Amino acid sequence: MKAFDQKSAWLNPDIIAQNRVPAHTPWGAYPSVEQARTCDRTASPRVRSLDGRYDFKLYRSPDDVDAFYLPDYVPSDFAPIDVPGNWETQGFGEPIYTNVVYPWRLDPGTPSAVTARAGLQAPNPPELPRDNPTGCYRKTFILPEDDLNRDLFIRFDGVETAFYLWINGQMAGYAEDSKLPVEFEISQFVRPGENLLTLQVMRFATGTWFEDQDYWYLSGIYRQVWLIAKPKLHIADYQVVAEPDLPGAGGHFCADVMVSRQPGYADCRIRASLYGPEGRLLGEAESAVAARAQYTTREQPTAGAARVRIELDQVCPWTPETPVLYTAVFTLLDSGGEAADHEACRVGFKKVEIQHGVVLLNGKRLRVCGVNRHEHGPSGRTVSLAHMREEIRQMKRMHINAVRTCHYPDCPEWYELCDELGILLVCECNLETHGVSGQLSHDPEYALHYLDRATRMVRTYKNHVSIYAWSLGNESGFGPNHAAMTGFIKEYDKTRLCQYESGSPGKNISDIRGDMYAPVERILEMLADPVDDRPVILVEYLYQICNSGGGLAQFRDLLERYPRFQGGFVWDWQDKSLLAETPDGHAYWAYGGDFGESFTDPEVPLFMTNNGIVLPDLTWKPVAREIQAVYAPIWLEERRDSNARGSARDPGRFVLKNRSQTMSTADVRAEAVLRENGVAVVRQAVVLPVLAPGESAEWVCRLPHDKKPGCAYHLEINLRWKDKPWYGEDGDILSFIQIELPDGPRAEPVIKLAGPVLVTDGDQIVLRAGTLAATLDRASGQLLGLEQNGGSLIRGAIPAFSRPPTGLDCQEGWGWYAQTRVFRDLAIAALDVQLTTADRLAMVRFQLLVTPRAAQPFPVFLTYRFDAAGLAIDIGALVPNQVEMVPRVGLCFQLNGACQQLRYWGYGPWECYPDRMACVRLGQFSSTVAKEHFPFNPPSENGGHEKTHWLELTDADGRGVRILGQAPFHFDARFHDVAAYWQARHEHELAPSDTVTLHIDGSHAPIGSNMAWSTVIDRREMPGGGSYFQSVRIEPLGGEP
């Protein structure tokens, strides 16, 4: 037994672990072949859960901890705590969120007390703060007497950050690396009957310097705990290689099975049994355990291992679309031929390789439609199996086929689910030193930390078919320590890729070029590099914060045009808020700063935890619909013929593209829909050409129809799987396309006869005709009200140039909201008013001067045209050219809160913005104001609809207004104005309102995020200074004329 320095291990960079069992594939310790075939480790009688209620106490630092681990200690001031779980989300201490900075201010007396950015002290590894919350756990467990004849191990699937372990008061081990299973042999410490398990967990340790990962700092035993009993002579580990025999139909299975070095191991044999997906035995092989290694050839296993091979004539390769799994059972036969131990795992036949700069999966080009995923649940790092399964179901609905486990390995169950359900994985090492950049990556003193984290990751998860690449970590620069990691991985596992992004390393470090947030221009530069022909797969792109996700479609265009560009991973999957309560007991999603933390990140918005495409409860954000549309593996494009004058349309001619890995279009059904002014008037099933994966073909679909005067027509094709997949929901579609058809003959305009207009001129200009009355403010040009029969239709209307925050409306990088602030506070004054009347029409022209906060004033022109049938409003604006981004140009209306029923002819039914249109179609849709709102955290711009021809807002009795545009417009209807969204930090802080705020915009800015971190909205799409014009007409609905 090694000696321990209990006071210094967590401070000592030379100590990573003590008495830790070498990493290996998780054990099932099955007593029989029959049980082993289930591959259910939790059902094995020799694997027992130690989850449940523990006694717990939180100390200020390790120096304050007493002898709580002794059996005779009386834990009178301990409290119950649930394991697994984080102690901060169970009422002990506070969670801390940071992006880059480390979550402490070092003591002024330390040598590194140098002021750094944002008033922080410069970090100086391996120094740690004296205040270091330390959690101490106690639990008893019962050990049957017959288990004393076996080797006993305790495994912690995840403890953050570092911990000591005692069994019955005796020190049993120490470990760091909070994201990989840690195992200790405890045979010598246990006794039959009751045993005492105690842990001392330090929140910060040397390992913290490698875990600066843009997430909450949460502590404790957050994954499951297991007690495992193995025979003295047992299977210690195994490494499986299963590949299809391309281009044939067969497959090769090979496994090295390691045996514990107990007396008699060299007289043992290993039997491998391989079962098919339906449980039929396909083949068996036996091999003797090697007594010594043959290092002159790779055909021999290492000492203490047996190599077994099975050749199959036919296999079904594993892909995300067809995750076919076989079962391998390994039996250890002792010298007498008796079965001594059994282990088993699921096996998929998969081959990953790079040819001519292209990643191939089973011989076919891989399209990575990926997402980054932090391991997160509503109460922190502990994630239930049901939640993980639902995550994958929702990913599959969005056509996501790959996940990067940012920025650490996940729990063992995640890999098993991805094997079973079909998600490709980049398994990332638990390594990020963002706060000190690449300092540690070049320091030999920390080389062992780098190598230890890489080797343990690979050895633990090597048998999971879902993993196609290993990642060396994230945002740590790169240096010789990364080269050591790559060297081990590439030699140990020749079946997978190795990748890393930070610092743009070369081929000696990474098989992939994966620049995060590379704009299209940068991607094209990488593809044109004459020296570096590596595949390009972005490790992060399409940054999600607040409402964003614009520009995704351009990346699919690149996927189609350039074989070496193979996709990327959206940042990221899930908002990482924590469930909290307001003082009056209402639940809400909390982010950085909401817990009264003593430390918050001073350099970034604290809501940066919330950058997912789904909420913490997996509710889809609007961008998820766009991802579902763009990530579709089979879709239609309109066929256009190029000529000297550009691109010519022939409506009804399409190109069908099949970019799935294994599926045929024979599995797809298609429906054609003809829409007349947005209403479906014809629906017809149509037959698609049969295409194999990777093929494309022209296809023609035309629906004969009569054209009515004044009507607009569109042809829509919806594709669905013939058989709804396990993850599908009613209404899900595979993909769709909508194209514009020639309009019907022009309709003669209908001239409405209106009654005379009466005008009252003063400080307020009042216009009356029939049952309508409009009131204008002479000083500001504002519409104060529009009434019918004395009942309010419009409470007010003013020019509008600002929108709620999106998180990415800034001009450059982290200059949050720099441009949008310009238009948030406006002073509006009328410089000139001209009133003209005719018998049946009144016209009022205002020349306004709009003065933004800290910006140059500019002119705005408002013209009101009023008659007995309605009110038309024209707005023109001359925005100074130096203004780089104008969020919107339009009109903001206030309506009675009862006008909640919404109908419109525009793009829907989902919200959309100029750069996020792939998921929507032009049609007539019904909704409500409440349904249009989405609860972003913090509250953000939402509910927009592009290219709208008209909309109606009415009360339950049908009374309200119809608004028509001279040209299609953008609109949103909400219960809160723009100022309320800027003031609220959370959804529950949006105060109830009895007013509907309606925006009608002639111009609305893109939503952005495709260009982070440089220009987060493409300058080519950014509406800036210039001339703007819009004209709309308001007509009453439901009242007496």
N, C-alpha and C positions, 0 to 999 in steps of 0.2 A: 504494500500500500504506500502510495507516495505521500510525502508530507505536504501540508497545505499552509500557505500564509493567508489566513482568512481575511486579514485586513488590507491586503495589497493586490490581490489577483485582479480585481476589477479596475485597478489603476495602472496595472503593469502591462505595457504593450507586448511583452515577451510571453505573457500567459494568455492563451486563447481558451484552453480547456484543460481539465485534469480528470483523469480516469474515465473519460468519455469513450464509449464504444465506437470503433470506426464506422463511418456512414455505410449504409447498405439499403437494399430494397426492403421496404417494410415487411415484417414477418406476419404470417398467418398462424404459424406453429400448429398446423392441422394434425389431428390424431389419425386421420384416414384419408385415402384417396377420394372417397365420396365427399367428405367435407371440403377437401382441397379444391375439388372441381367447382364449388360455388364461388370461390375467390372472395368470400365474404369474411374478412379478417375479424369483424366485430362479432360474428357468430361462433367463432372458434372457442371451445371451452378453455383453451390455454391462453386466451387473450382477454383480459378483464379490464373494464373501464374503471378508472379512479376519478371520474368526473363527479361533480356534485357539490355539496355544501362543505366549505372549509372554515376554520377559524382564522381570523385575519386581524393584523394590526399594521398601521402605517406609521413609520418612524420618519423623522426629519432627515436623517442621513444614516449611513452604515455605522458611523461612530456611536450612535445612540442605541443601537440594537443590543439587547441583553441576551441572556442564555435561554431564549424561548424554545430552542430546539431540544432541550433536555427532557427526558420522559417525565421527570417529577416537577417540571415547571407548571405553575398554575396560571393559565391564560385568562385571568379574571377580567382584564380590560380588552380582550380580543372580541371581535364582532363577526357575525357570519358573512360569508361572501360566496358567490357562485363561481365555480370553475367548470368550463372555461368562461372567461370574461375579463374585461379590463377593470381595474379598480377605480379609475377615474369616472367611469360611467355607472358605478355602483355606490357613489357617495363618498369616495375617498380621494382627496386631492382634486386636481384640476387638469383637464386636457389642454394641450398647447399645440396650436397650429403654426408652422412656419413653412416657407417655400425653400429659401436658400440658407438663411442664417441659422446657426445652432441656437437651441432654445435656452440660452443662459447668458448671464453677464458675469464674467469671472470676477473673483474677489479682487478689490483694488490692491491688495498686498501681494498678489502673484506677480511673477516676473513679466507676464504678458500683459500687464495693465496698460496697454497702449490704446488710445482712442482710435477707433476705426469708423467706418461709415455709419451713419444714422445714430451716432453716439454709442455704438457698441464697442466693447473692448475687442481688440484683434484676437482671433482664435489662435491658440498655440498648442497643437496636439503634442502630447496626449493629456494636457491639463484638463481637469474637470472641476465643476463647482463644488464647494463644500456642502451646500444644501443639495442633497441628492435623495429625494424621497425613496424610501426603502420599504417594501412590503414583505411581511413575514406571514407564512402560511403554516397551518397545522392540520393534519388529518390522520385518523387511524383507519387501518384496513385489516381484514382478517385473512390469514394465510392458512389454507389447508395443509395438513402435515405431509401429504404425499408430494406437495410441490417442493419440499426440501430436497427431494432426490433429483431435482432438475436445476438447470441454470436459470436464475431469475433476473429479469431485466425490467427497468422502468423507463418508459419513453415519454418525453414531453414533446408534442408536435409543434409547440411554439410558446416561448416565454420571452417577454421583453422587459429588460434588455439583457441582463446577465444575472446568474443566480448560483448560489450554493445549495447543495442538497445534503440533508442528513437523514439517515434511517436509524430509528431507535437511538437517537442522540449521537450517532457516529457519522463523521463526515464521509459522504459517499461520492462527491464530485463537484465540479465547477464547470460552467460553460458560458460562452458568449455566442453571438450570431442568432438573432432572435427570430429568424424566418425559416429555419430548417429544424427538423426533428433532432432532438438530443437524447441519447440513450446511455444509461449506466447499468452495469451489472451490480446487483445488490445481494447476490447469494450469500455472501459472508456476513451480512448485517441483519438478516431477517431471522425470525423464530416462528414456530407454529403458534397460531392464535392471533392475538392482537399485536399490530405493529404500528409504530408512529412514523409518519412521513412529514418532514418539515422542509420548507424552502425559505431562503432569504433572497429576494429579488431586488436588484438595484435598478432604478430608472435610468441612470446614466452609467456608462462604463467605457473602457477603451473602444469597445465595439460601436459605440454611438457615433464616433467619428466617421464610420463607414455606412451610416444609415440615415443620412440627411436627405430624405426622399419626398419632399413636397407633400406631407401628410401630417396628420395629428401625431403628436408624441403621446402614446398611450402605453400603459404598463400592465404587467402581471402575466398570469398563466391564461393566455387567451385562446389557445387551442387545446385539443383533448389530451388526456393523460392515460397511459396504458400500463398495465402490469402483464408481463409476458413470461411464460414458462416454456423453456425449450429443453430437450434432452441434452445430457452432457455432450454427447456426440451428435451434432446437428448441422443442418444446412445453414451456413453463415451468410451466404449471398449468392446471387446468380445474375448473369448478364446475358440477355437474349438478343440475337440478331435474326430478324425474319424479313426477307425481301422477296418480292416476286421475281420470277425468272423472265425478265423482259427481253424480247417482245413475246415470249411464249406465255403459256397459261399456268406453268408450274410455279413452285416456290421453294426457297431454301430456309430451313430452320436450323439455327445453331445456338447453343447455350454453353457458357462456362459456369459450372456450379461449384462454389467454394464450400469447403467443409471446415468446421472448427478443428483447430489443431489439438485434439484430445488424443490420448493413447488409443491406437487402433485405427486412426483415420486413414492410414495408407492401405489398409486392407478392405476399405469400403468401396462400394460401387454406387453410381448414380443412374437411376432409370428416369428417362423423360418420356412422358405420355402426352401426345398432342391430340386434342379433341376439336372437332369442327364446330361451326356456329350453332348447329342443332344438337350438339352433344355426342356425335358419333366419333369413336376412336379412329383416328386417321393414321396413326403411326406411333411406334415406340422405338427407343434406342437406349442402350446401356453402355456405360464406359467406366473404367476403373479410375479411382482418384490417383492423381500423379503424386508420387512420393517426392519427386524433385523436379525442378523446372528445367525445360529445354530452351535456353535463351537464344539458341542459334536459329530458331525458326518460329514463326508465328503460328505454325500449325499445332503447337503443343500449348496446353494451358499452363498457368503458373503452378507452383507447388501447392498441394492441398486442394486442387480443383480437378474436376473431370469435364471433358468437352464431349457434348452429345450433339449428333446431327440427325436430322430427319429431312428427307427429300419428298416433296409432294408433286404429283402430276398436275394438279389443278388447285389454284387458290383464288379467292376473291380479294383483290387488293383493297387496303384500307384507304379511304378518302373522307373528307368532311361530309360528302354527300352520301357515301356508302361506308359507314364506320363498322365494317364487318370484323368481328373479333373471334379469335380462336382461344382455346384454353390450354395452357401448358402446365402440367403437374410434374413436379420433381420429387422423387422418392429416394431417400438415403437408405441404402441396404448395407447392413453391417457385415462383418466377416462371415457370419453364419447365413447370410441371405435374408435376414429378417428386416422388415421395414422399421427404421428407427425415427424417421422424421419426414414430414411432407411440407412442401411449399408450392405455391401456384401463383400464376398471374395470367391476365388476359394478354393476348398477342395479336397484333395486327401486322399484315404483310405490306410494307411500304418501302419505297426507295426514293431517296432525295439526292439529287446531284445537280451540278452546274455544267452546262454545255454551251459553249459559244456565248458566255455571258448571261445565260438564262437559267433560272432555277426550274428544274423539272421535278414534278411529283409523279412517280410511276410512269416516267417517260413523257409526260405532258406538261406544257408550260403552266406554271402556277400563277393564279391571280390572287393576290392577298387583299381581301376585303376585310380589313382588320380593325381592332379597337384595343386601346390600352385599358387594363383593368387593375385597379387597386382592390385588395381584399378588404371589403367593407360591408358592414351591416348597420342597421339603425342605431345599435348600441356600441359601435366600435369595430374592432378587428374580428370579433367572433361572428362567424357566418354559419348559419345552419345549412344542412344538406339540402333541405327543401328550397331555401333561398338560392343556393348555387344552381340547383336544377332549373329553377325558374329563370335565373339569369341566362342560362344557355338557351332555354326555350325562346326567350325574347330576342336574343341575339340571332337565333336561326330565323325567326320571323323577319328580321331586318336584313337577312342574307349575309350576315357577318359570318365569315368562315375561319377567322384567326384571331388570337388574343396574344398580346404581349403581357407577361405577368409583371407589370411595372410595380416596383423596381426591386423585386425579390421573388423567390419561389413561394408558391402558394401552398395551402395545406394538401396533404396527400389525396383527400377525397376529390379535390378539384381536378386533378389529373385523371383520376378514374372516371369521372363524369365526362371529361372531354374525350377520352378514349371511346367511351360508350356512345356518346351522343353526336360526336363528329365536330370537334373544334380543333384546328391546328394551333400549336402553341410555340411561341418563342419563350423559352424558360429563362428568366433573367436572374442573374446572380444578385444576392443581397449586398449591393455595393454602390453607394453614391456618396461622394465627398464634395458636393456642390459648394458648400460654404468655405472650403479651402482650395477649391478648384483642383488642379492636378498635382498639388504639393506632395500628397502621400503616394501617388502613383509612381513617383520617381525616387522615393525614399526606401532604400534596402531594409531599413528597420521594420517596415510594414509589409514586406514582400510575403511573409508567411500568412498574414491576414488575408491578402488577396488570394493566394493559392489555396488556402484552407477553405475559403468560402466557395471557390469554384469547384474544387475536387469533391467536396461534400455534396454540393448540388447535383453534380453529374452522377455520382455514385448512388445517390438516393433515388433519383427519378429516371435513370437510364433506360428502364424497360417500358416506358410509356410511349406508345405509338403516336400519340397526338403531338409529341414534341418533334418539330422539324429543325429547330435551331436552338443553340445555347447562346445566351447573351452575357457579356462580361460585366454588365451593370449599366449605370447611367451617370452622365454628367460628372465625371471624375478626371477630366483630361485623359491623356493616355501616356503610358511610359513603360519601362521595362517590367514592372509588376504585371501589367496586362499581357505582355509577351509571354511571361511565365504561365499565366492562366491559359492562354491560347495553346501553348506548347503541350500542356498536359491534356487539354480537351481534345485536340486534334489527333493525338496519339492514342488516347484511351477510347474515343468513340469516333470511328471513321464513317459512321452512317448518317451524321448530321452536320449541319452548317454551324459555323461559329461567327458571331457578329458583335459589333460594338460601334457606337456612333461618335461619342464625345471626342472633340479634337480632330475629327476626320482622319482616323488612322488608315494606314495602308493595308495591303494584302497580307502582310505578315501578322496582322492583328485580326482583321475582319474579312470574311468572305463576301460581305454585302456592303454597298454604299447606302447609308441610311440617313442622310442629313435631315434633322428634324426641321419642320416648317419651311422646307425649301419651296419657294415660289416656282411657277412654271419655268421661268427663265433659268433658274438655277438647275432645275432638273434637266433641261435641255443641254446646259453646259456639261453636266456630268455624263450625259449620254453621248455627247460629241467628243469626249476626252479620248485622244488617240492612243494614250498609254494605258489608262485604267479602264478595263472592259468588264468590271464587276457588275452584277445585277444591282439595280437601284430599287430599294424598298424603304420608304420613309418610316422611321421608327415612331415619329409623332407628326401629325398634321391635322388641319381643320380644328384648331383649338376651340373648345367649347367653354364659354363663360357667359352668364346671363343668357340672352337670346342671340345666337350666332349660327354658324354653320353654312355661310354662303360660299358659293364657288366650287362646290364638290364636283359638279358635273364635268368640269374641265380636266379633272384627274382621270375620269373614265376615258375621256378622249385620248389622253396620253397613253393609257393602257392599251388602247386599240392601235395606236400608231407606232409605238415603239416596244418591241418585244422585251428589251432589257429593263424597261420600267414595268415593275410588277406590283405596284400598289403601295399600301402603307397601313398605318394604324392610327385611327382617329384618337385624339386626346379629348376626353377619355370616356369611359363607360358610364360611371355612376357618380352622381353628386355625393360628396363625402361629408354631408351634414350629420350631426348627431341629434337624436331625439331628445328634446328638452321640454320644459313646461314654463309658461308665463306665471307670474305671481298669483294670478287668479285660476290657475290649473288647466289652462288650454295648452295642448301639445303643439309644438312647432319644431321646424328643422333649424338647429343652431349651428353657427359657424364661428370662426375665430373671433375672440373678444366677447362672446356671449356668455361666458362662464365666469366673468370677473377675473380672468387670468392675471397673474402677476407679470407675465411676459407675453407680448404679442409681437408678431413680425412687423417691424417698422417700415419695411421697404415695399410691400405689395398689398393690394387689397385683401382684407381678411376673408372675403368671400371666395377667394381662389380655391377653397376646398370644393366649391360647387362648379365643376367644369365637366359634368357628364352629359351624356345624351339621354339619360333617364334620371329621375329623382331617386332618392335613397330607397323609396318603396317600389322602385322599378316602373313607375308611371312614365310613359314615353313623353319626352319633350317634343315640341314640334319638329325639330331637326331630325328626329328619328324617322319620320316619314320620308324625308329627303334621302337619308341613307338607305332606307328600304328600297326606294326607287332606283337610285344610282348603283347600288351594289347588286342588283338583280342579275342572275347569271344568264338569262335568256331574255332578249328584248328585240323590239322593232325600231328601225330608223327609217325616216322618209328618204326615198331614193331621189337624189338630185343629179342632173346631168350638167357637167361643166362645159362651158363654151366660152367664146371670146368675150362675151358680155357678162360672164359671171356664172351663176348657178341657176339652172332652169328647173322649175317644178313641173311634175306631172302627177297631180293629186291622185292618190290611190296606189302608187307604186312604192313598195317598201323593200327594205333589206332586213331579213330575219337573221339574227346572230345568236349562236349557241356558244357561250363561253363557260359552260359548266364543266366540271371535271369528268363526270361519268354519265350525266342524264341526257336522254334523247328528247327531241321536241315531240316525239310520239307520246310522251308522257304529259303533254300540255294540251289544253283545250283553249279555243279562242272564241271570242264573241265580238262582233262588229256592232257599233252603235252609231246611229245617225242623230245628231242633235240639231234642232231648229231653234235658234235664239236661246240656246242653252238647255232646251228641253229634249229628252230622248223621245224620238218619234218612231224609230225603227230599231229593233234588236234582232240580231240574226247570228246563229252559230256558223262559223266558217272553219275551213280545214287548212291547217298549216302544212308546209312541206316538212318532211321528216329529215332532221339534221342530226348527225352525230356530234359529240363534243368537239368544239373548235371550228365547226363549219359555219358558213354563211350562205345565204341564197336569196335571190330576188323573189318577190311575191307581190301579187296584185290583188287588191280588194276594193271593189267599188259597189256601192249600194245605190241602185237606181232610185230617183226620187224627183218629185215635182218641186220646183222652186217657187215659193210664194213671194210676191213683191215685198221688199223691205225687210226680208229675213236673212239672217246669217246662218251658215251651215258649217258643221264640223263633223269629221269622221273620227271615230274613236275605236281602238282595238284593245280589248282587255285580255290578258293571258293569265290563266290559272292552271295549277296542277290538276290533272284529272282526278287523282286521289289525294284528298287533303292530307298533308304530312302530319306527323304526330304533334308537331309544334304549332300547327296552324290554328287560326280562328276563323269563324264565319266572316265572310267579307274580305278576307285577305286576298290580295292579288299578287301574282308573280311579277308582272310589269304591265305597262300600258303605254299607248301612244295616242295623241290627238293631233289631227292636222286640220288646217283651215281649207274649206272648199269654197268655190266661187259663190258669191252671194246671189240671192234672188234679184229680179229686176228692181230698179229703184222705185220706191213708192212715192207717190205725190204727197207733199206735206199737207197735213190737215190744219187749217187755220181755225183756231177757236175764236168764237165771238165773245168778247169780254165786255163787261159793263164799264161805265165811266169811272175815272179815277179822281178822288178828292185828295187834296194836299193841304196839310197844315204845316207851315214853316216856322221854325223858332230854334231854340237850343236843341230841341228834338224835332226831327222831320217825320211827320206821320203821314203815311200813304194808305188810303182806303179805297177798296173797289169791291162791290158785292159783299160777300161775307168775310173777306180777307182784310187784314190790317197789318202794316209793317211799320216799325218805329226804328229810326236811325239816329245816332248821336252825332250832331254836327261837329263837335270838337274832336272826335277820334275816328269818325267814319264807321264805328261799330254798329252792327245790327243788334238792337236792343231786344227785339222780339218780333215774332210773326204769329198772328192769332187768326183763328177762324171762329166766328160767332162768339167772340170773347174768350174762347178757350185757347190756351197756349199751345202752339206747334213748335216754335223755336224760341228758346229763352234768350239767346244771344249768339253772335258769331263774330269772330275776329280773325285777322290774318295770323297764320301759324307757321313757325319755322323750326321749332324744336320738337324733339320726341323724347320719350323716356330712355333711360340709359340702356345701352346694349353691351357695354363692357369692351367693345371693340370699335367704337366710333372715333377713337383717337387717331391722330395723324401718324405718329411714329411710336412703335414699341410700347413702352410703359407710360407714355404721356396721357394718362387716362382722361378721357372726355375733354381734351384740350380744345378741340374744335366745337364740340356740341355746346360747351358752356357759353360760347359767343351769343347764342340765340335764346338762352333760357330766360333772361330778363330783358324785356323790350319796353321802350317808351314809344308810344305811337301818338302822333299829332297830325291833325288835318291842316294842310297849308292852303288848300283851295277846295271850294265846293261849288258845283254847278248843277242846278236843278232845271230840268226841262219837262214839260208835260204836253201830252196830246189828249184827245178825247178819251182814248181807251188805254193809255200807257203813260207811266211816269218814269223818268230816268234821272238818277242822281249819280254824279261823278265826284269822287273824292281823290285828291292828290294828297298822299300821306307821306310823312317823314318818319321812318322807323329807325330808332337809335338803339343798337344792341349794347350790352355791357362791354365796355373797353374795346369797342370796334367802331369803324367808320359808319356814320348814318347812310341810309340808302332810301331811294324813293319807292313807294308802292302805290299802285293805282287801283282803286275799287270803283266798279260801276254796278249800280243796282237798277234792274229793269223790272218794273212792277205792273201787273195787271190783275184782273179779277180771278184769273186761273192759277196764278203763282208768282214766284219771285225768282228772277235770274240774277246771278252774281258773277261778275268777271273780276279776276284779280291778276294784276301784272306786277312784277317785281324786278328791279335792276340791282342785283346783289354785286357788291364790289368784286373785282377780279381777284384781289388778293385773298379773298376767303376761299380756303381750299376745300371745305366740305360743308354743304348745307343739308342738314338732316331731312328737312321737308320744306316744301312750299305749297301752301294750301290754306284752307279755312277750317277753323275749329268752331263747331256748333255745340250749344248746350240745349238738351231736350228734357222734357218731363221724364222722370225716372220710370213712369209707367210704360213708356215706349220701349219695351224690351224685346218684342218680337221682330226678328230680322229676316228679310228676304233680299236676295241680291242676284244679279246676273253678272258674274265675274269669275275669277279663278278661286277655286275651293276644292273640296270642303275644308281642307286644312289651311292654316295661315300660310302666307307666302310673301316674299320680298323679291326685288329685282334680280338678286343673285341666288335665289333659292326657289326655283320654279319647277323642278323635275317631278315633284310629287303631286302637283295640282293640275286640274283641268278646267276648261271654261264651261260653265253651266249655270243653271238656276238652282240656288241652294237656300234652305231654310235653317235658321239657327236662332239663338237668343244671345242677348248681350252677355249674360253670365257664362254661357258656353264658349264664347269667343275668348274669354280671359284664360290665361295660363299662369299658374302660381310659381313663376320663377323666384329663385332665392339668391340674391335680393330681387325685389320687384323690378321688372324690366319691360322694355318695349315688347309688345305681343299683339296678336290678333289681327295683323295686317292682311289685306287682300289686294292683289294687283289687278290692273286692267279691267276695272269694273265699269259696266255700262250704266247700270242703275241699281239703287238699293231702296228698300222700304223699311222704315222703323215705325211700328204701330203698337198700340196697347192691346189688351186682350179682346177689345171690341172692334178692332180693326181701324181705330182712329190714329192718325199720325201723318207721316210725310213720305213722299217719294222724291228722291234726288236723282237727277239725270245729268250725265256729263256730255258736254259737246264733244269731248274726247274721253276715252277710258281713263279712269282715275284710280288711285289707291285710297283705301279707306280702312279705318278701324273704329269700333264702337265699344266704349268701356264705361264703367261706373266711376272712374276716377280721372282727374285731369293729369297733365304732364307733371305739374309741380308735386302732386301727391306721390308719384312714382319716384321722383328724385329724393323726396324727404324720407320715405319709408325704407327701413333696412330689412324688413321681413314682411311676408304676406299679411300676417295678422295686424300689422301696423297701418295697413291701408284702411282708413276709417270708412265706415258705411256712408253711402251717398244716395241722395234722392234725385240725382241728376245723371243723365246719360251724356257723356262727352263723345262727340262724333267728329272725326277728322276726315276731310275730303281733300286729298292732295293731288296736285298736278304733277308733282315730283316728290319721290321718296327715296332716300339713300339706300344703297345695299346694306345688308345686315353684317357682312364681313366675316372674317376669321380665316379665310383661305391664305392670307398673306403673312400671318404672324411669323416671326416677330418683327419684320421690317415694316412695310406698309400694310396695315392690317385690313384695309379696304383697297382693292386694286385702283390705282390712280386713273386708269382708263375708264373705270366705272363710277368714279367718285363725282357726284354733282357738286360743282364749286361755283365760284362767282360767274354771273352771266345774267341773261334775260329769261324770265319765266312768265308763262301765261296759263290761265285756267278759267274755264267757264262752266258753271253748273246752274241747274234750274231746280227749284223746290216747288212741289205741288202738294196740296193737301189730300189726304185720304180719309174716307169714312165719314166725313162731315157733310152737312147739307150744303149744296152749292149756292 
